[in-house]
Amino acid sequence: MTPLTNFKGIFPVVATPFYPQGDFDEAGFRSLLAHLGRSGADGLLLFGIASEFHKLTDQEREKALRIFLEYPMTTPMLKMVSLTDQTWEVALPWLRRVQSQGADAVNVFPPHFLKPSRAAIKEHLARLAEAASVPLIVQYAPRESGVELEPEFFLELAAAHPMLAGVKVEVQPPGSFIARLAQVAPRLQTLVGYAGVNMLDALARGASAIQPGSGFVEVYRAIWMHYAEGEEEAARRLYARLLPYLALWMQHPEYIIAVEKEILRRRGIIRSAYCRGARWTLDARDEQVIDRFLREFLPQLKPRTGEALSHED
């Protein structure tokens, strides 16, 4: 069986809103899903790094998963769920659960704690790929995981497991890895995360989708549409305006998570920009930069489209 899902376009990672005191904000989560459903996104990923997945309780993960998969989107889009467990014995029950509840695809963040062997990583991915009934994407993020692999590693997996549909490449810079992967394993689709810092080069080298955060999806979507319609100069101009902000905020993952939550709060989509510890604390200069960003990209950013939030929620 070969996966037919086409991962093409903008697939933002869904943030996890919290109340100011730190509790999971269900109403804010629904508001964010409503907004993303109208943002022009082509799909969504839950439990990515920008979801602060590692800061959630099992009960919160279950609640967020249920809401995410059951939420009625106003436009068709793929719903992808990330499996982040460090052992396949724990990840397999979650895989079966998300498949049975309607996920369109799964993203697998391979085990990395205590630097497992290549054989252990390969077994983890193989076990999940064998049990998958939906397309599987492997997230390769060596900076965050400390695990380094090469394109040929994914070729071996793809040859043995048809449900392996692609690789989320977060190598910096990603261009040569994408090109090599396309050469040795052309069946695999390539998604690019890392806030899309190298998105135009990645697209030119064969990437099919970009996975940014949730804060300003419309800007990524505008760049994507210019590029897809052959308006490469317009895409480059808009990308060139966005890049200095990304270069600043992507100095640390917690930095851009805090920034994007503050942007979502200012846009009225979530009520609080609270990030659970360990967190990045924004200072007065950061607030000024966010002010300038929102003024500069006002034409691309739509008015708030989330569900109504009240102080009583």
Sequence and secondary structure as in RCSB ss.txt:
>XXXX:A:sequence
MTPLTNFKGIFPVVATPFYPQGDFDEAGFRSLLAHLGRSGADGLLLFGIASEFHKLTDQEREKALRIFLEYPMTT
PMLKMVSLTDQTWEVALPWLRRVQSQGADAVNVFPPHFLKPSRAAIKEHLARLAEAASVPLIVQYAPRESGVELE
PEFFLELAAAHPMLAGVKVEVQPPGSFIARLAQVAPRLQTLVGYAGVNMLDALARGASAIQPGSGFVEVYRAIWM
HYAEGEEEAARRLYARLLPYLALWMQHPEYIIAVEKEILRRRGIIRSAYCRGARWTLDARDEQVIDRFLREFLPQ
LKPRTGEALSHED
>XXXX:A:secstr
        EE  B    B TTS B HHHHHHHHHHHHTTT SEEEESSGGGTGGG  HHHHHHHHHHHHH   SS
  EEEEEE  SSHHHHHHHHHHHHHTT SEEEE    TT   HHHHHHHHHHHHHH SS EEEEE HHHH     
HHHHHHHHHH TTEEEEEE  SS HHHHHHHHHH TTSEEEE GGGTTHHHHHHTT  EE   STTHHHHHHHHH
HHHTT HHHHHHHHHHHHHHHHHHTTSHHHHHHHHHHHHHHTTSSS     SS     HHHHHHHHHHHHHTTTT
S    S    TT 
